[in-house]
Amino acid sequence: MLNIALFGPPGAGKGTQSEFLIRKYNLFYISTGDLLRQEMAGKTKLGLEAQSIIAAGGLVSDEIIVQIIEKTIIDNPGSNGFLFDGFPRTYIQAYILEGLMLKLNTALNCLISITVSEEESVRRLMNRGITSGRSDDNESVIRNRLQEYTQKTLPVLQFYRDKGIYVEVDGAAAIDEVRRQVTGIIKNELSKSLFNVVLFGYPGSGRGSQGKALASEFGLEYVATGAMLEQEIRQGTAIGTRITDLYENGQLVPDEIVVQLIEKRLADSRDVKGYIFKGFPRTLVQSYILDGLLKKHGSSISRIIEITVPTLELIGRLDERSKTAGCMPYDTSTSKIVKRLQEHETKTVPVIEKYKQLHEVLKIDGQGTFEEVLGRISAGLEDGFKSMR
């Protein structure tokens, strides 16, 4: 996810650059003024509350603003990220946004400040006033607005300087040159990002074979908990013996074993573009663990894919697999197959529902030839992967 705060004094050209960024990177535009007007027009609970405050001559509180922003982010899981225009406006709001981003398992990548001298801002806005006829585009009002901007935003800009994510752009340059500078900053940010895919699907849906093929196609690291656990079994470790007992009883391996193996895999990986996770997370608890593990490595989930296959076909596939060298311990009898499918239903489906609230979960039809299914998934990942390159 790409989250950017765009700052600049009146007349700096934020509007022009915002339109470009939204189109190019599929970002959702967040302007608190626009959001407030939408909430009031929609007569939502927050909108009516804000309207009553404004009608009484008051200022809408940060508490209302942050709720509206949180709602907007949650309601737009299909966006590649968010562009904050003029928010946070105060030092306190900077802390509020920091906390909100943490709650939503994401972060602000950078604050881009388009810098323009006061005289250049005045000149631009005075020229705009000639054509727009706006009464507030006169020199006295303009200089007051610029002074207010400077006083309020200096502490905010320092907040992000201290965090090391503040970047300046010369707004006095031509529009195309400013765009080139901004694009360069974002490309640099995207180069730091990992493209992480979580692959969901019932046992027998083809996650394993598709996951390996996707990892090869997109140059990602394939992380399959099953393969890591099987390696422990092959090596005859104490953990491997314990895993075998659990498999034979149709049970899931406890989190403390799985998490240690995944954390080691992430720590040992170098110069990777991202990961494809298959078989993890399987439970709500594991979903929070994965979010935490990725956050620890400065990353987050980029795409979520769910491969869907009818239940009867799943049972048929697993029964056929039980007769091959690829047989899993839970494939050895119909009762174990049904138990494993039920376990996915009760434990993993709620995980998918949780992710639907914060991310777009792309459903892919898992029926057809291997190449047909791979083509569908690849098409679903391609746009997102392009934006990360």
MIBA-633741 format. One line per field, with one value per residue (C-alpha): residue in three letters; residue number from 1; y, z, x. Coordinates in nm, 4 decimals, m for minus. Layout:
BEGIN
res <- c(ALA/...)
n <- c(NUM/...)
y <- c(Y/...)
z <- c(Z/...)
x <- c(X/...)
REM end
This chain:
BEGIN
res <- c(MET/LEU/ASN/ILE/ALA/LEU/PHE/GLY/PRO/PRO/GLY/ALA/GLY/LYS/GLY/THR/GLN/SER/GLU/PHE/LEU/ILE/ARG/LYS/TYR/ASN/LEU/PHE/TYR/ILE/SER/THR/GLY/ASP/LEU/LEU/ARG/GLN/GLU/MET/ALA/GLY/LYS/THR/LYS/LEU/GLY/LEU/GLU/ALA/GLN/SER/ILE/ILE/ALA/ALA/GLY/GLY/LEU/VAL/SER/ASP/GLU/ILE/ILE/VAL/GLN/ILE/ILE/GLU/LYS/THR/ILE/ILE/ASP/ASN/PRO/GLY/SER/ASN/GLY/PHE/LEU/PHE/ASP/GLY/PHE/PRO/ARG/THR/TYR/ILE/GLN/ALA/TYR/ILE/LEU/GLU/GLY/LEU/MET/LEU/LYS/LEU/ASN/THR/ALA/LEU/ASN/CYS/LEU/ILE/SER/ILE/THR/VAL/SER/GLU/GLU/GLU/SER/VAL/ARG/ARG/LEU/MET/ASN/ARG/GLY/ILE/THR/SER/GLY/ARG/SER/ASP/ASP/ASN/GLU/SER/VAL/ILE/ARG/ASN/ARG/LEU/GLN/GLU/TYR/THR/GLN/LYS/THR/LEU/PRO/VAL/LEU/GLN/PHE/TYR/ARG/ASP/LYS/GLY/ILE/TYR/VAL/GLU/VAL/ASP/GLY/ALA/ALA/ALA/ILE/ASP/GLU/VAL/ARG/ARG/GLN/VAL/THR/GLY/ILE/ILE/LYS/ASN/GLU/LEU/SER/LYS/SER/LEU/PHE/ASN/VAL/VAL/LEU/PHE/GLY/TYR/PRO/GLY/SER/GLY/ARG/GLY/SER/GLN/GLY/LYS/ALA/LEU/ALA/SER/GLU/PHE/GLY/LEU/GLU/TYR/VAL/ALA/THR/GLY/ALA/MET/LEU/GLU/GLN/GLU/ILE/ARG/GLN/GLY/THR/ALA/ILE/GLY/THR/ARG/ILE/THR/ASP/LEU/TYR/GLU/ASN/GLY/GLN/LEU/VAL/PRO/ASP/GLU/ILE/VAL/VAL/GLN/LEU/ILE/GLU/LYS/ARG/LEU/ALA/ASP/SER/ARG/ASP/VAL/LYS/GLY/TYR/ILE/PHE/LYS/GLY/PHE/PRO/ARG/THR/LEU/VAL/GLN/SER/TYR/ILE/LEU/ASP/GLY/LEU/LEU/LYS/LYS/HIS/GLY/SER/SER/ILE/SER/ARG/ILE/ILE/GLU/ILE/THR/VAL/PRO/THR/LEU/GLU/LEU/ILE/GLY/ARG/LEU/ASP/GLU/ARG/SER/LYS/THR/ALA/GLY/CYS/MET/PRO/TYR/ASP/THR/SER/THR/SER/LYS/ILE/VAL/LYS/ARG/LEU/GLN/GLU/HIS/GLU/THR/LYS/THR/VAL/PRO/VAL/ILE/GLU/LYS/TYR/LYS/GLN/LEU/HIS/GLU/VAL/LEU/LYS/ILE/ASP/GLY/GLN/GLY/THR/PHE/GLU/GLU/VAL/LEU/GLY/ARG/ILE/SER/ALA/GLY/LEU/GLU/ASP/GLY/PHE/LYS/SER/MET/ARG)
n <- c(1/2/3/4/5/6/7/8/9/10/11/12/13/14/15/16/17/18/19/20/21/22/23/24/25/26/27/28/29/30/31/32/33/34/35/36/37/38/39/40/41/42/43/44/45/46/47/48/49/50/51/52/53/54/55/56/57/58/59/60/61/62/63/64/65/66/67/68/69/70/71/72/73/74/75/76/77/78/79/80/81/82/83/84/85/86/87/88/89/90/91/92/93/94/95/96/97/98/99/100/101/102/103/104/105/106/107/108/109/110/111/112/113/114/115/116/117/118/119/120/121/122/123/124/125/126/127/128/129/130/131/132/133/134/135/136/137/138/139/140/141/142/143/144/145/146/147/148/149/150/151/152/153/154/155/156/157/158/159/160/161/162/163/164/165/166/167/168/169/170/171/172/173/174/175/176/177/178/179/180/181/182/183/184/185/186/187/188/189/190/191/192/193/194/195/196/197/198/199/200/201/202/203/204/205/206/207/208/209/210/211/212/213/214/215/216/217/218/219/220/221/222/223/224/225/226/227/228/229/230/231/232/233/234/235/236/237/238/239/240/241/242/243/244/245/246/247/248/249/250/251/252/253/254/255/256/257/258/259/260/261/262/263/264/265/266/267/268/269/270/271/272/273/274/275/276/277/278/279/280/281/282/283/284/285/286/287/288/289/290/291/292/293/294/295/296/297/298/299/300/301/302/303/304/305/306/307/308/309/310/311/312/313/314/315/316/317/318/319/320/321/322/323/324/325/326/327/328/329/330/331/332/333/334/335/336/337/338/339/340/341/342/343/344/345/346/347/348/349/350/351/352/353/354/355/356/357/358/359/360/361/362/363/364/365/366/367/368/369/370/371/372/373/374/375/376/377/378/379/380/381/382/383/384/385/386/387/388/389)
y <- c(0.0000/0.3463/0.6235/0.9799/1.3161/1.6048/1.9496/2.2925/2.6507/2.7925/2.8256/2.5560/2.3339/2.0536/2.0080/1.9481/1.6994/1.5248/1.4511/1.2989/1.0825/0.9521/0.8364/0.6955/0.5003/0.4246/0.6187/0.7281/1.1036/1.2109/1.5745/1.6263/1.9110/1.6950/1.4007/1.6190/1.7566/1.4028/1.2835/1.5836/1.5413/1.1736/1.2639/0.9985/0.9955/1.1597/1.4013/1.5188/1.5592/1.7679/1.9731/2.0678/2.1795/2.3903/2.5422/2.6536/2.8223/2.5614/2.3628/1.9936/1.7966/1.5706/1.2839/1.3193/1.3764/1.0611/0.8482/0.9724/0.9039/0.5548/0.4787/0.6009/0.3811/0.0715/0.1352/0.1490/m0.1757/m0.1819/0.1248/0.0877/0.3472/0.6916/1.0480/1.2839/1.6438/1.8923/1.6378/1.6269/2.0038/2.0139/1.8449/1.6608/1.5367/1.3985/1.1746/1.0845/0.9755/0.7773/0.5843/0.5290/0.3908/0.1513/0.0332/m0.0408/m0.2263/0.0293/0.3463/0.6775/0.6234/0.9863/1.3472/1.5403/1.9162/2.1306/2.4412/2.7810/3.1232/3.3564/3.6026/3.3254/3.2044/3.5570/3.6080/3.2818/3.3393/3.7007/3.5802/3.3165/3.5855/3.7739/3.4777/3.3147/3.6270/3.4791/3.7483/3.5745/3.6029/3.9489/4.0246/4.0920/3.7714/3.5701/3.6801/3.5992/3.2514/3.1968/3.3117/3.0759/2.7875/2.8501/2.8782/2.5628/2.3350/2.4010/2.1726/1.9041/1.9181/1.8933/1.5879/1.4071/1.5393/1.3745/1.0498/1.0681/1.0580/1.4287/1.5140/1.8546/1.9311/2.2609/2.3927/2.6930/2.4617/2.3868/2.1502/1.8648/1.9056/1.9024/1.5894/1.4291/1.5043/1.3682/1.0533/0.9961/1.0132/0.7630/0.5239/0.5292/0.4497/0.1673/0.0144/m0.0304/m0.2138/m0.5891/m0.7388/m0.9876/m1.2216/m1.4431/m1.7403/m1.8840/m2.1844/m2.5111/m2.8167/m2.9497/m2.6073/m2.6081/m2.3458/m2.5274/m2.5761/m2.2336/m2.0662/m2.2148/m2.1124/m1.7576/m1.7238/m1.8207/m1.5919/m1.2816/m1.3474/m1.3864/m1.6087/m1.8999/m1.9564/m2.2729/m2.3798/m2.7365/m2.7625/m2.6225/m2.8639/m3.1585/m3.0634/m3.0940/m3.4387/m3.5510/m3.4331/m3.6363/m3.3450/m3.3425/m3.0879/m3.3190/m3.6098/m3.3885/m3.2667/m3.6259/m3.7093/m3.4032/m3.4828/m3.8403/m3.7099/m3.4514/m3.1571/m2.8267/m2.7579/m2.5074/m2.1463/m2.1476/m2.3982/m2.2356/m1.8794/m1.9688/m2.1291/m1.8377/m1.5746/m1.7567/m1.7716/m1.3974/m1.3170/m1.5419/m1.4026/m1.1406/m0.9108/m1.0565/m0.8736/m1.0174/m1.3364/m1.5681/m1.7193/m2.0516/m2.2280/m1.9280/m1.7654/m2.0376/m1.8821/m1.5332/m1.5445/m1.6312/m1.3415/m1.0986/m1.2767/m1.2389/m0.8699/m0.8276/m1.0256/m0.8213/m0.4961/m0.5939/m0.6158/m0.2835/m0.4447/m0.5458/m0.7581/m0.6394/m0.8804/m1.1528/m1.4288/m1.6884/m1.9857/m2.1219/m2.4812/m2.6627/m2.8947/m3.2155/m3.1469/m3.0794/m3.4173/m3.5860/m3.4151/m3.5073/m3.8669/m3.8870/m3.7303/m3.9973/m4.2523/m4.0596/m3.9797/m3.6342/m3.7795/m3.5723/m3.7357/m3.5957/m3.7467/m4.1074/m4.1493/m3.9819/m3.8970/m3.7168/m3.5269/m3.4099/m3.3138/m3.1065/m2.9293/m2.8553/m2.7209/m2.4795/m2.3727/m2.2944/m2.1552/m2.0087/m1.8655/m1.6109/m1.5000/m1.4250/m1.2323/m1.0278/m0.9397/m0.8360/m0.5470/m0.4021/m0.5444/m0.6464/m1.0277/m1.1398/m1.4558/m1.6781/m1.9708/m2.2737/m2.4964/m2.5725/m2.6560/m2.5561/m2.2975/m2.1458/m2.0980/m1.9626/m1.7130/m1.5849/m1.5386/m1.3789/m1.1258/m1.0430/m0.9805/m0.8048/m0.4525/m0.4558/m0.5921/m0.3321/m0.0518/m0.1891/m0.2045)
z <- c(0.0000/m0.0952/0.1448/0.0742/0.2393/m0.0073/0.1354/m0.0113/0.0421/m0.1513/m0.5136/m0.4974/m0.7482/m0.5169/m0.7055/m1.0384/m0.8895/m0.6874/m0.9994/m1.1671/m0.8663/m0.8158/m1.1786/m1.2107/m0.8847/m0.8230/m0.4967/m0.3084/m0.2498/0.1105/0.1722/0.5088/0.3699/0.0856/0.3190/0.5658/0.2887/0.1641/0.5134/0.5651/0.2237/0.2995/0.6383/0.8106/1.1885/1.1702/0.9022/1.1097/1.4137/1.2133/1.0596/1.4001/1.5174/1.2050/1.2305/1.5857/1.4588/1.5975/1.4468/1.3766/1.6325/1.5536/1.6975/1.4190/1.1503/1.2380/1.2399/0.8935/0.7617/0.9149/0.7624/0.4219/0.4305/0.5364/0.2721/m0.0111/0.0088/m0.3676/m0.3679/m0.3943/m0.1195/m0.0084/m0.0899/0.2039/0.0888/0.3651/0.6435/0.9092/0.9561/1.3152/1.5271/1.7207/1.3984/1.2939/1.6022/1.5332/1.1776/1.3056/1.5455/1.2833/1.0340/1.2977/1.3782/1.0103/0.9766/0.7380/0.7495/0.5776/0.3224/0.2869/0.3140/m0.0060/0.0451/m0.2676/m0.1727/m0.3249/m0.2033/m0.0600/m0.3471/m0.6061/m0.4269/m0.4177/m0.7876/m0.8880/m0.6747/m0.7903/m1.1504/m1.0661/m0.9168/m1.2462/m1.4291/m1.1468/m1.0036/m0.6537/m0.3870/m0.1640/m0.4332/m0.3256/m0.1821/0.1782/0.2100/0.0264/0.2589/0.5659/0.4277/0.3619/0.7123/0.8646/0.6531/0.7657/1.1342/1.1408/0.9179/1.0339/1.3411/1.1195/0.8678/1.1504/1.2854/0.9548/0.9183/1.2519/1.1214/0.8115/0.5602/0.4670/0.1068/m0.0620/m0.4239/m0.5965/m0.6782/m0.8674/m1.1530/m1.4536/m1.3957/m1.5862/m1.3856/m1.0553/m1.1750/m1.2625/m0.9142/m0.7439/m0.9577/m0.8700/m0.4988/m0.5325/m0.7438/m0.4694/m0.2090/m0.4177/m0.4605/m0.0822/m0.0787/m0.0933/m0.2956/m0.0578/m0.1674/0.0556/m0.1294/0.0167/m0.0901/0.0467/0.0474/m0.3078/m0.4671/m0.6205/m0.3994/m0.3821/m0.7537/m0.8394/m0.5648/m0.6951/m1.0516/m0.9479/m0.7427/m1.0495/m1.2822/m1.0629/m0.9026/m0.5514/m0.2600/m0.2085/0.1600/0.2215/0.5806/0.4694/0.2886/0.5883/0.8221/0.5907/0.5902/0.9683/0.9331/0.6725/0.8922/1.1812/1.4250/1.7490/1.5920/1.2920/1.5148/1.6885/1.3539/1.2312/1.5362/1.4773/1.1076/1.1785/1.4094/1.1513/1.3684/1.2834/1.3884/1.6810/1.6106/1.8126/1.5684/1.2473/1.3487/1.4390/1.0981/0.9068/1.1046/1.0323/0.6616/0.6469/0.8384/0.6144/0.2856/0.1081/m0.1861/m0.2448/m0.4272/m0.1984/m0.0800/m0.1659/0.1512/0.1135/0.4151/0.6442/0.7944/0.8652/1.1736/1.2928/1.5440/1.2657/1.0544/1.3293/1.3637/0.9908/0.9996/1.2889/1.1220/0.8020/0.9975/1.1804/0.8389/0.7263/0.4973/0.4685/0.2607/m0.1011/m0.2537/m0.1277/m0.3625/m0.2876/m0.5254/m0.5269/m0.6206/m0.5563/m0.2542/m0.4450/m0.6842/m0.3879/m0.2362/m0.5723/m0.6153/m0.2646/m0.3118/m0.6354/m0.4647/m0.1928/m0.4591/m0.5631/m0.4182/m0.3357/m0.0782/0.2398/0.5794/0.5820/0.2355/0.3563/0.4306/0.3444/0.7095/0.7373/0.4133/0.5355/0.8729/0.7056/0.4824/0.7847/0.9713/0.6859/0.6924/1.0630/1.1108/0.7821/0.6211/0.9102/0.8282/0.4708/0.5982/0.8250/0.5352/0.3206/0.5617/0.4980/0.1626/m0.1667/m0.1688/m0.5311/m0.5945/m0.8704/m1.0262/m0.9600/m1.2180/m1.5541/m1.6639/m1.4597/m1.7246/m1.7303/m1.3523/m1.3515/m1.6216/m1.4156/m1.1034/m1.2954/m1.4504/m1.1027/m0.9737/m1.2751/m1.2146/m0.8534/m0.9337/m1.2065/m0.9612/m0.7309/m0.9998)
x <- c(0.0000/0.1271/0.0257/0.1383/0.0741/0.0987/0.1698/0.2253/0.1112/m0.1846/m0.0816/0.1877/0.0067/m0.1062/m0.4314/m0.2572/m0.0105/m0.2839/m0.4886/m0.1824/m0.0890/m0.4418/m0.4656/m0.1146/m0.0998/m0.4702/m0.4738/m0.7832/m0.7893/m0.8458/m0.9297/m1.0960/m1.3075/m1.4399/m1.5046/m1.6951/m1.9158/m1.9875/m2.0817/m2.3102/m2.4716/m2.5294/m2.6788/m2.4687/m2.4344/m2.0918/m2.2131/m2.5089/m2.2852/m2.0383/m2.3189/m2.4583/m2.1125/m2.0551/m2.4051/m2.3225/m2.0062/m1.7671/m1.4798/m1.5240/m1.3227/m1.0283/m1.2337/m1.4902/m1.2257/m1.0303/m1.3473/m1.4386/m1.0864/m1.0829/m1.4221/m1.3007/m0.9896/m1.1846/m1.4533/m1.1984/m0.9961/m0.9408/m0.7163/m0.3395/m0.3136/m0.4245/m0.3245/m0.3741/m0.4151/m0.3401/m0.3856/m0.2544/m0.2817/m0.1566/0.1088/m0.1651/m0.3240/0.0157/0.0102/m0.3534/m0.2720/0.0271/m0.1962/m0.4653/m0.2136/m0.0796/m0.4324/m0.4923/m0.1589/m0.0121/0.1972/0.2576/0.5350/0.6333/0.5257/0.5966/0.6186/0.5892/0.7860/0.7146/0.8268/0.5647/0.6064/0.5599/0.2452/0.1059/0.1816/0.0121/m0.2962/m0.3323/m0.3218/m0.5801/m0.8002/m0.8035/m0.9572/m1.1561/m1.3152/m1.2759/m1.3089/m1.0516/m0.7814/m0.6653/m0.3217/m0.4273/m0.6295/m0.3638/m0.0833/m0.2967/m0.3637/0.0071/0.0980/m0.1606/m0.0289/0.3282/0.2404/0.0262/0.2281/0.5857/0.5435/0.3842/0.6667/0.9213/0.7365/0.7931/1.1489/1.2249/1.0726/1.2905/1.0037/0.9881/1.0837/1.0850/1.0004/1.0784/0.7321/0.8717/0.9718/0.7499/0.4557/0.6220/0.9433/0.7530/0.5738/0.9074/1.0434/0.7318/0.7340/1.0992/1.0197/0.7360/0.9419/1.2026/0.9360/0.7921/1.1361/1.1466/0.8147/0.7677/0.4844/0.3236/0.0460/m0.1672/m0.3160/m0.6367/m0.8399/m0.9751/m0.7464/m0.7511/m0.8057/m0.4572/m0.2953/0.0371/0.0963/m0.0418/0.1618/0.4877/0.4081/0.3157/0.6343/0.8367/0.6416/0.6632/1.0016/0.8616/0.9657/0.7266/0.6489/0.4461/0.4060/0.3351/0.6706/0.8576/0.6848/0.7545/1.1222/1.1217/0.9652/1.2206/1.5058/1.3645/1.3713/1.1760/0.9437/0.9009/0.7922/0.5400/0.4062/0.3584/0.1459/m0.0698/m0.1159/m0.2226/m0.4940/m0.6110/m0.5031/m0.3364/0.0210/0.0304/0.1227/0.4437/0.5967/0.4716/0.5605/0.9186/0.9701/0.8138/1.0027/1.3292/1.2396/1.1746/1.4919/1.7053/1.5679/1.7804/1.7036/1.3574/1.0770/0.8121/0.6458/0.3600/0.2140/0.0359/m0.1130/m0.0676/m0.2649/m0.5201/m0.6786/m0.7727/m0.4876/m0.2428/m0.3723/m0.2734/0.0611/0.1321/0.0399/0.2826/0.5621/0.5354/0.5138/0.8335/1.0024/0.8551/0.6001/0.2348/m0.0022/m0.0297/m0.2823/m0.5163/m0.6331/m0.9015/m0.9191/m1.2736/m1.3684/m1.7036/m1.6984/m1.7707/m1.4860/m1.2547/m1.3393/m1.2824/m0.9439/m0.8288/m0.9422/m0.7401/m0.4399/m0.4547/m0.3542/m0.0418/0.3009/0.1673/m0.0723/m0.1042/m0.1723/m0.5259/m0.5986/m0.5865/m0.9567/m1.2860/m1.3497/m1.0139/m1.0786/m1.4196/m1.2746/m1.0021/m1.2558/m1.4759/m1.1748/m1.1055/m1.4698/m1.4751/m1.1237/m0.9993/m1.3144/m1.3450/m0.9881/m1.0924/m1.3942/m1.1657/m0.9370/m1.2343/m1.2873/m0.9401/m0.8306/m0.9818/m1.0043/m0.9862/m1.1888/m1.0519/m1.2409/m1.0190/m1.1896/m1.0352/m0.6833/m0.3815/m0.2849/m0.6357/m0.6416/m0.2850/m0.3790/m0.6715/m0.4602/m0.1736/m0.4110/m0.5392/m0.1873/m0.0393/m0.1753/m0.0691/0.2746/0.3297/0.2622/0.5335/0.8052)
REM end
